[in-house]
Amino acid sequence: MTQAPRCALLTSILVAGVLLTGCGGSSPTADSKPPTSTPTASTTPTTPATTPSQSKAPKAFCQDLVTLDYAVVKYSADAVTTALGRGEPVPLAELKRVSGIAVDLGRQLLRTAPADVRKDLLLVVQAVSASAAHLKPGHPPAKVIEPILRKTTLAAEKRLEQYAGCTP
């Protein structure tokens, strides 16, 4: 097995595991007690943290950020593999589905993202969206992969992976 298919397989397994376990932190587990009252807006932070050291991001945000990272990595690996014609091509419908998951989740995260992570989050969401817009038969592969492989996009992805607001 070559490096590209191995990477795509590993990425697919990681994304499937995250999606199947329901990372999002919003649904109660069997061990948790049901809420005694309806949560109010005051239980959710209304102002973003200005620096990572001042406040930690909410746990649900951090879990969703990890899920977004997996979706972006999977989409990027599959899009590059397919666009370059290396390894097993991924059907366009699947690429569109995964990019849609990443873009939708990214947009949801932007609503509650701390100020210090918004710029990177927006950059990554825009790159995946721009890439996915070129997922059409006959479009040049460079149009598909260029937005997700820009140095600025890759640097933003790395900063999101290492976001201090989500570290223990």
C-alpha angles and dihedrals in degrees: 000000000000125000097257097053090043090053092047091048093049091047091049091051093049093048092046091050093050094046093046093050090053100235106195102094093226102105122074120242125229090258096051123092118240114253115266093214139017112274114249130215089257091069090064119070108253097191123055121238111261095208132015091240093057097057141000118236115250114273093242090054091051093048091049090048089056090049090050090051091053092048092050092047091049093047092046094048093046094044093050093045092049097041093050093044093236122138124347110344117233115226114254090238090059092047090051091048094052093043088050090053091050095046095045093047091045091053091049091050091050089064092063103021118131111250093248093062102036097090094053092043092051092048093053093046091049092049094052091045092049091048093048091051087069096052095116131118110268097020113132112261091230090064090056099046103032097078094050095044098049113124090237092053094047091048091050091050090052092050090050091051090052097038107156093211089069100044120106 
